[in-house]
Amino acid sequence: MGTEIRSLCVFCGANAGIRDAYVKAAIDLGTFLAQDNIRVIYGGGNVGLMGALADSAMGAGGEVIGVIPEALMAHEVGHRRITELRVVRSMHERKAMMADLSDAFVALPGGIGTFEELFEIWTWSQLGLHKKPLGLLDVAGYYGHLVAFTDHAVAEGFLRPKHHAAMMVDTDAARLLDRLRAFTPFDETKWIGRQET
């Protein structure tokens, strides 16, 4: 069956990181999405990887919607040169709106905020609150240790293999998008206490 992706939510850092590869990946992803007519949904900042992603998508003729809380307008420097900047009251409202606007989710490198967004949307998938695909774009091995830890969580019986598999990991943006499009969600809407099928 697969998934049609018209809007992609990208979680990424408000910092650029220490490697040029991180900024290049954000630029390349923004350009690729614009060329593929996929709207970018992101955190609304114009700094770090967020700014690189948005600027590249806009520069390639794409559509970009940023969602940012009032409290972060100064800290993350709300981007005024994108298609639309939506200012909301809270982080909770930001994440809910980004999820509602998106058909799928990808995380580029980032810090605690990126991790939190990624894990919350992954949790919502596990609980059946959405059936949208999600993935990690593993740039320069950035997410290698995180992937190893989630493998460990499966081995120790805290993460079911099918929920683990819902998080796709790739080093190539085009290949990752193809995998997201091919994703078919698991059937259940509630899984707690059920036997593995």
C-alpha positions, 0 to 999 in steps of 0.5 A: 500500500505504502504512503504518499508523502506530500509534506515531510516533517524534519527534526533538526538542530538549531546548531550547526554541529562541528562537521561540515557534513551536517550542514551539507546534509541539511542543505541537500535534503532541503534541495531534494525535497523542493525538487521532489515537490515535498513541502518541508515542515520544521521548527521555524528557526533560521539558525543552525541546521534548521536555517540551512534546511529552510534556506535550501528548500526555499532557494530550490523553489520549495514550500516551507512551513515553520512552527515555533513557540513564542518563547523561542522566537528570539532564541531560535530566531524565527525565520521570516523568509519562508512560505509561512511561519506559524507562531504557537503558544507552547512546545506541545502545540508546536509538536502537535501542529507539525505532526498534523501537517506532515505525512512522514518524519525524518530526523537530521542530527540535532541535540536534546530537542531533536531527540525529544521530538523524534522519540515522542513521534516514535512513541505515538507510532508505537501507541497507534496515535498515528500511522505515519512513517519515520526515519533517521538520516544518519549523517557521518555516523552521528546516530550510530550509538543511538541505533546501537542503543535501540538495538540493545533495548530490543535485545533486553525486551523493552522494545518490540522488534516491529516497533523498532523496525518502524524507525528506518535508518539510512545514510542516503536521503533519497533512499530513506524517502523511498523506504518511507513511501514503502512503509506499511503501518502495523495493524493494531491501534492498541498494543499494550499487554498484547502478545507479539504477533 
